[in-house]
Amino acid sequence: MIRTKRVYEKPAKDDGFRVLVDRLWPRGLTKEKAAADLWLKEIAPSDALRKEFHAGKVTWPEFEKKYRAELAKKKELLDEIRGLEKQHGKVTLVFGRNDEKQNQAVVIANELKGKR
């Protein structure tokens, strides 16, 4: 099972293995409070795409399309998450963004679930 959750929310036992999927460490959080088992910053959107999206230069559908193209080149990282899911049963992709529906963790989770 793959889930997503804001890294600022309190960690829960049912989170399973927590993977931080942000390129930058979440502001104001210690490693203990983030409770990330793995920081997989390499799977995060490129710096250029991240900056475009945060500046409002690309819409969510454009971001999602461009990020999926980036993820197509990162199959080994997606496979790593799939392996963690097999090993731990549950993986929670944690992210720092305020928007729980429009963030890279949602795109990654949908990609892993085969959803477009």
Secondary structure as a PSIPRED ss2 file (coil, helix, strand):
# PSIPRED VFORMAT (PSIPRED V4.0)

   1 M C   1.000  0.000  0.000
   2 I E   0.000  0.000  1.000
   3 R E   0.000  0.000  1.000
   4 T E   0.000  0.000  1.000
   5 K E   0.000  0.000  1.000
   6 R E   0.000  0.000  1.000
   7 V C   1.000  0.000  0.000
   8 Y C   1.000  0.000  0.000
   9 E C   1.000  0.000  0.000
  10 K C   1.000  0.000  0.000
  11 P C   1.000  0.000  0.000
  12 A C   1.000  0.000  0.000
  13 K H   0.000  1.000  0.000
  14 D H   0.000  1.000  0.000
  15 D H   0.000  1.000  0.000
  16 G C   1.000  0.000  0.000
  17 F E   0.000  0.000  1.000
  18 R E   0.000  0.000  1.000
  19 V E   0.000  0.000  1.000
  20 L E   0.000  0.000  1.000
  21 V C   1.000  0.000  0.000
  22 D C   1.000  0.000  0.000
  23 R C   1.000  0.000  0.000
  24 L C   1.000  0.000  0.000
  25 W C   1.000  0.000  0.000
  26 P C   1.000  0.000  0.000
  27 R C   1.000  0.000  0.000
  28 G C   1.000  0.000  0.000
  29 L C   1.000  0.000  0.000
  30 T C   1.000  0.000  0.000
  31 K H   0.000  1.000  0.000
  32 E H   0.000  1.000  0.000
  33 K H   0.000  1.000  0.000
  34 A H   0.000  1.000  0.000
  35 A C   1.000  0.000  0.000
  36 A C   1.000  0.000  0.000
  37 D C   1.000  0.000  0.000
  38 L E   0.000  0.000  1.000
  39 W E   0.000  0.000  1.000
  40 L C   1.000  0.000  0.000
  41 K H   0.000  1.000  0.000
  42 E H   0.000  1.000  0.000
  43 I H   0.000  1.000  0.000
  44 A C   1.000  0.000  0.000
  45 P C   1.000  0.000  0.000
  46 S C   1.000  0.000  0.000
  47 D H   0.000  1.000  0.000
  48 A H   0.000  1.000  0.000
  49 L H   0.000  1.000  0.000
  50 R H   0.000  1.000  0.000
  51 K H   0.000  1.000  0.000
  52 E H   0.000  1.000  0.000
  53 F H   0.000  1.000  0.000
  54 H H   0.000  1.000  0.000
  55 A C   1.000  0.000  0.000
  56 G C   1.000  0.000  0.000
  57 K C   1.000  0.000  0.000
  58 V C   1.000  0.000  0.000
  59 T C   1.000  0.000  0.000
  60 W H   0.000  1.000  0.000
  61 P H   0.000  1.000  0.000
  62 E H   0.000  1.000  0.000
  63 F H   0.000  1.000  0.000
  64 E H   0.000  1.000  0.000
  65 K H   0.000  1.000  0.000
  66 K H   0.000  1.000  0.000
  67 Y H   0.000  1.000  0.000
  68 R H   0.000  1.000  0.000
  69 A H   0.000  1.000  0.000
  70 E H   0.000  1.000  0.000
  71 L H   0.000  1.000  0.000
  72 A C   1.000  0.000  0.000
  73 K C   1.000  0.000  0.000
  74 K C   1.000  0.000  0.000
  75 K H   0.000  1.000  0.000
  76 E H   0.000  1.000  0.000
  77 L H   0.000  1.000  0.000
  78 L H   0.000  1.000  0.000
  79 D H   0.000  1.000  0.000
  80 E H   0.000  1.000  0.000
  81 I H   0.000  1.000  0.000
  82 R H   0.000  1.000  0.000
  83 G H   0.000  1.000  0.000
  84 L H   0.000  1.000  0.000
  85 E H   0.000  1.000  0.000
  86 K H   0.000  1.000  0.000
  87 Q H   0.000  1.000  0.000
  88 H H   0.000  1.000  0.000
  89 G C   1.000  0.000  0.000
  90 K C   1.000  0.000  0.000
  91 V E   0.000  0.000  1.000
  92 T E   0.000  0.000  1.000
  93 L E   0.000  0.000  1.000
  94 V E   0.000  0.000  1.000
  95 F E   0.000  0.000  1.000
  96 G C   1.000  0.000  0.000
  97 R C   1.000  0.000  0.000
  98 N C   1.000  0.000  0.000
  99 D C   1.000  0.000  0.000
 100 E C   1.000  0.000  0.000
 101 K C   1.000  0.000  0.000
 102 Q C   1.000  0.000  0.000
 103 N C   1.000  0.000  0.000
 104 Q H   0.000  1.000  0.000
 105 A H   0.000  1.000  0.000
 106 V H   0.000  1.000  0.000
 107 V H   0.000  1.000  0.000
 108 I H   0.000  1.000  0.000
 109 A H   0.000  1.000  0.000
 110 N H   0.000  1.000  0.000
 111 E H   0.000  1.000  0.000
 112 L H   0.000  1.000  0.000
 113 K H   0.000  1.000  0.000
 114 G C   1.000  0.000  0.000
 115 K C   1.000  0.000  0.000
 116 R C   1.000  0.000  0.000
